[in-house]
Amino acid sequence: MPDIKYNKDELYPKNVSIYTEANPNPNSMKFMLSFMLIENGDNFDFPDLESAKNSPLATSLFQEFPFVERVFFMSNFVTLTKNDSTEWIEVINDVKAFIKNFFETGQEVFNANQPEQQLIIDTDSEAVKKIKGVLDEYIKPAVEMDGGAIQFHSFDEESGVVKVLLQGSCSGCPSSTVTLKAGIENMLKRMVPSVKEVVAEGV
């Protein structure tokens, strides 16, 4: 069984507290838990029901709430992304109650077949190391606060194009393109001169 990085010792507290935080994506909502769910900075992104087959929690959220289009786990929160036709005010209490009951009744977040996060092999060039350093120190914490995640995808040394993967609330967010260009791209170009452009992969 893979070494899943979620807190099994604290996974089923008797009294689970949940509160919500909105983020720049109006279709996403961050459900904050009173305990750590995913440790070591890992995250798990489920863009559809098929991808969630190894997570009973993600599968249940998709099946119980047909308006859910994406499920994302990180740190002490679950981010859900809904469709355009549903208003959060109509469903948010039901979702909170469902998540609270899931943990308080001791159900499993992952089953034994959930794959481990991909191992990172340290063969990066100096430019890539600098890019990842800027992402880790300056950009990831802000993105996480908004219920999402940003992952380094690739860097083309010749063209200077950095590709990143946006997850959670950032995926499909109307303001993500503006943030990507005005914020992330400008910072990387300033701190890593070989960077000429930043684009989002798979959004």
C-alpha positions in Angstrom: 0.0 0.0 0.0 1.5 3.4 -0.9 2.4 5.8 1.8 -0.5 8.3 1.5 0.4 11.7 3.0 -2.8 12.3 5.0 -3.2 12.5 8.7 -4.8 9.2 9.7 -4.2 9.8 13.4 -6.3 12.9 13.4 -8.6 12.0 10.5 -11.6 11.2 12.6 -11.9 13.7 15.4 -15.1 13.5 17.3 -16.1 17.1 16.6 -15.2 18.4 13.1 -15.4 22.1 12.5 -15.8 23.4 9.0 -15.9 26.9 7.7 -15.9 28.3 4.2 -13.8 30.8 2.4 -14.6 32.3 -1.0 -11.8 32.9 -3.5 -11.3 34.8 -6.8 -13.0 32.0 -8.7 -16.8 32.5 -8.1 -17.5 28.8 -8.9 -15.0 27.5 -6.3 -15.4 27.3 -2.5 -12.8 26.4 0.0 -14.1 24.2 2.9 -11.6 24.6 5.8 -11.2 21.7 8.2 -10.3 21.9 11.9 -7.4 19.4 11.3 -4.7 18.7 8.7 -5.9 16.5 5.9 -2.9 16.4 3.6 0.6 16.9 4.9 4.1 17.8 3.5 2.6 20.3 1.0 1.1 17.5 -1.1 -2.2 18.0 -3.0 -4.6 15.8 -4.8 -6.6 17.2 -7.8 -9.7 15.4 -9.2 -11.0 17.1 -12.3 -13.8 14.5 -12.8 -15.5 11.5 -11.3 -13.3 9.0 -13.2 -10.1 10.5 -11.7 -11.6 10.2 -8.2 -12.1 6.5 -8.3 -9.4 5.9 -5.6 -10.8 8.5 -3.2 -14.1 7.6 -1.5 -14.5 11.2 -0.3 -14.0 12.8 -3.8 -16.2 10.1 -5.4 -18.9 10.7 -2.8 -18.8 14.5 -3.4 -19.2 14.1 -7.2 -22.0 11.6 -6.8 -23.9 13.3 -4.0 -23.7 16.7 -5.5 -24.1 16.7 -9.4 -23.2 20.3 -9.6 -19.6 19.6 -8.4 -17.2 19.7 -11.4 -13.8 19.5 -9.6 -12.5 18.3 -6.1 -9.2 19.3 -4.7 -7.5 18.3 -1.4 -4.6 20.2 0.2 -3.4 21.0 3.7 -6.5 21.5 5.9 -9.0 22.2 3.2 -11.2 20.8 0.4 -11.9 23.0 -2.6 -14.9 22.3 -4.7 -15.6 23.8 -8.1 -19.3 23.9 -9.2 -21.1 24.5 -12.4 -22.4 27.9 -13.5 -26.1 27.1 -12.9 -25.8 26.5 -9.2 -25.5 29.2 -6.5 -23.4 28.5 -3.5 -26.0 30.0 -1.1 -28.4 27.2 -2.2 -26.1 24.3 -1.5 -23.3 25.3 0.8 -24.9 24.1 4.1 -25.7 20.7 2.6 -22.1 20.3 1.5 -20.7 21.3 4.9 -23.0 18.9 6.6 -22.0 16.1 4.2 -18.2 16.6 4.7 -18.6 16.9 8.5 -20.6 13.7 8.6 -18.1 11.9 6.3 -15.2 12.5 8.8 -17.2 12.0 12.0 -18.4 8.6 10.8 -14.8 7.4 10.1 -15.0 7.0 6.4 -11.8 6.7 4.3 -10.4 9.6 2.3 -8.3 7.3 0.1 -8.4 3.6 -0.7 -5.3 1.4 -1.0 -5.0 2.0 -4.8 -4.4 5.8 -4.6 -1.1 6.4 -6.3 1.7 8.2 -4.6 2.6 11.7 -5.6 5.2 11.7 -8.4 8.8 11.7 -7.1 10.9 14.7 -8.1 14.3 13.7 -9.5 16.9 16.5 -9.0 18.2 16.9 -12.5 17.0 20.5 -12.9 19.1 23.2 -14.6 20.0 26.3 -12.6 17.2 28.2 -14.3 14.6 25.6 -13.4 15.8 25.5 -9.8 15.4 29.3 -9.6 11.9 29.2 -11.1 10.8 26.5 -8.7 12.3 28.5 -5.8 10.3 31.6 -6.8 7.1 29.5 -7.2 7.6 27.8 -3.8 8.5 30.9 -1.8 6.4 33.7 -3.3 3.6 32.3 -5.4 2.4 28.9 -4.0 1.4 30.3 -0.5 -0.8 33.0 -2.1 -2.4 30.5 -4.5 -3.0 28.1 -1.6 -4.8 30.8 0.4 -7.3 31.0 -2.5 -8.0 27.3 -2.4 -5.8 26.2 -5.3 -2.3 25.1 -6.2 0.3 25.9 -8.9 2.8 23.3 -10.1 5.8 23.7 -12.3 5.3 21.8 -15.5 8.3 22.6 -17.8 10.7 25.3 -19.0 12.0 25.7 -22.5 15.5 27.1 -22.3 15.5 28.4 -25.9 12.2 30.2 -26.0 12.1 31.2 -22.3 8.5 29.8 -21.9 7.6 28.5 -18.5 4.5 26.2 -18.3 2.7 25.8 -15.1 -0.3 23.6 -14.0 -3.1 25.3 -12.2 -5.2 23.2 -9.9 -8.2 23.5 -7.5 -9.9 26.8 -7.6 -7.3 28.2 -10.0 -8.4 25.9 -12.8 -11.0 27.7 -14.9 -11.0 30.8 -12.8 -11.9 33.9 -14.8 -9.2 35.9 -13.1 -6.5 33.3 -13.4 -5.2 34.5 -16.7 -4.8 38.1 -15.4 -3.1 36.7 -12.3 -0.8 34.5 -14.4 0.3 37.4 -16.6 0.2 40.4 -14.3 1.5 38.7 -11.2 3.3 35.4 -11.8 4.8 36.1 -15.2 6.1 39.6 -14.1 7.6 38.2 -10.9 9.4 35.3 -12.7 10.7 37.6 -15.5 12.1 40.0 -12.9 13.7 37.3 -10.7 14.8 34.9 -13.4 15.9 36.9 -16.4 15.9 33.9 -18.8 12.1 33.6 -18.4 10.2 35.4 -21.2 6.7 34.1 -20.8 4.5 32.0 -18.5 1.6 29.9 -19.8 -0.9 27.6 -18.0 -1.0 24.0 -19.1 -4.2 22.1 -19.3 -6.6 24.8 -18.1 
